[in-house]
Amino acid sequence: MSTKNTAPELFDETMVNKELSQEEILLNENDILQGLIECGRAKDNADNYRKVQIKRDGAVKFEFRIRPISEDENQKCLRNATKYAKKSYGQPKQAIETDRARYRSYLIYTATVDEDRAKTWDNRKAWDALNIITGSDMIDRVLLAGEKDRIIDLIDEISGFNDETELEEEAKN
């Protein structure tokens, strides 16, 4: 059985005694502000979009772009895919069951870039031809389970769910 070293790192005393100048404080504050603004706009930044191609029989059938999703969007997708018990007076709403397939479809629908969503999932001609009534129904109808799984993995990646090691490394430094 190995033991992990839990001793705190030693501080560099020169850093403790050094006073930051007003200019250094302002520079650091501006960097923080810029970083906050960039992170706040991440889901709308085209640099964060990823192209998804649906291929069957060796040919690309269609493609669309996805973007990162926020925690609020993720929670809304989860609520939409969850069935709740009838609420009794004074009692909180109680979840009965969450339809995981619906949840995944809502995530894909939400993460699809608006212009591409209109062309693919909200395409009225395709709805009529396939006899469906919502964009998430379109996703259920046209995507295979494995395709949905790979798209969800990509959404998770660009939304920051798979960045644990990167965050841990940054925290250590």
N, C-alpha and C positions, 0 to 999 in steps of 0.2 A: 504494500500500500504506500503510495507516494503522498507526500504532503506538499501543498502548494504554499509558496512564499507569500505571506499576506502582509509583510512589513511595508509601511508606506515608503514611497520614494523620497529621497533627501531633496530638500529645496536648495536651489542655488542662491546663496545669501546675497550675491550681487544684484539679483533681480528683486529681492525683497527691499533692499535699501535704495534702489533706484526709483526716483520719482518720475512719473511720466509727464512730459511737457504737455501743455494745452493743445499744441499742434498734433502730437501723437494721439491724444485722446480723440480729437476731432477726426483724424484719419481713420482710426479704428471704428468710431461711430458711423462714419460714412460707409465703410466696408460692410458693417453689420446691416445698415439700412439697405444698401444695394442688394446684399444677399437675401434679406427678407423679401424684398420686392420681387426679385427673380424667382424665388421659391413660390411666392404667392401667385405668380403668373405661369407657373410651369405647365399646368394642364392645357393652357391656351397657346403655348409656344410650339410652333410647327417643328422645331428641332426635336421635340419629345414625341412626335408622332411616329408610329411604326406602320409600315405597309403589310397587309395580310393578303396573301394570294390563296385562293381555294382552287386546288388542282385536282382533277379527276381524269383518269385514263391518259395521263401524261400531258394534259392540256389545261391551261389556266381558264377556269370557267368565269370567275369574277374576282375583283380585288377591292379592298377598302382599307382605310386607315383608322387606327385606333389611337387614343390619347390616354394619359394617366387619369385616374379618377380620384376624387377626394373622399375623405372619410364619410362626409355627409351623403355623397352619392352612393357609396357602398352600403350605408345603412338604409337608405331609401330602397335600394334594390332588394335588400334582405327583408324589409317590411312588406314590400309588394309580393314577395314570394311566400309569405308566412300566413297561415290561416289562424284566426283567433277565435276563442270561445266567445259566445254571446256574453256581453258584459252585464253583470248584476249591479244593481244600484249600490254605489259606494265601493265597488270592488275594482281593482286594477285590471286592465286588459291582459288576458293570459293567452300566450301562444300555444296552439295545439300542435302544429306541424309546419315545417318549412320544406317546400318543394325545391330540392337542390337543383334539379334541371331547370326550373323556371328562374331561380336565382342566377344561375350561370347565363341564361339567355338575357336577363335584365342587365347583367354586368356588361355583356358584349354590346347590347343595344346602347347603353349609356356611354360606354367608352368609344363607340364609333364616332368619328368626326362628323359634325352636323351635315356638311355637304354630301358626304358619302352615305350617311344614314338615309337621306332623302332619296338617293339613287338606288339603294339596296333594300334595306329593311322597311322603309316606308313607301316603296314603289307600288302605287295603286294598281297598275296593270298586272304586276306579279301577284298582288293580293287577289285580284279577280280570277286570274288563271289558276291559282292554287287554292282558291276558296278559303282564304284566311282573313282575319280582321285587324290584326295588330302587328307591329314590327317584331315583337318578341315571338309571336307565332311564326313569322317568316324565318327567324333564326332557328326555331325548333324544326321547321319543315326542311330547310335546305342544308343545314350543317350536320355532319356526322358527329357522334359523341367524341371521337378522338380529335376531330378538328376543333370542336368547342374547348376541349381540354387544353390543346396547344395555344389557343387564343387566350384563354384565361391565364395560362402561365405567362404569356407575354404581357397581358394587362397588369398582372401582379408585379412583374419585373419593372415595368416603366412607372408603376405607381409606388415603388419603393418597398414592396413587401419582401423582396429577396435580397436586400442590401444589408443584411445583418453583419456579415463579415466586414464590409466597408465601414459601417458605423462603429463596430468594435475597434477596428484599427485606428480610426480617427479619435476615439475616446482614449485609447492608450497613449496617443501622441499628445 
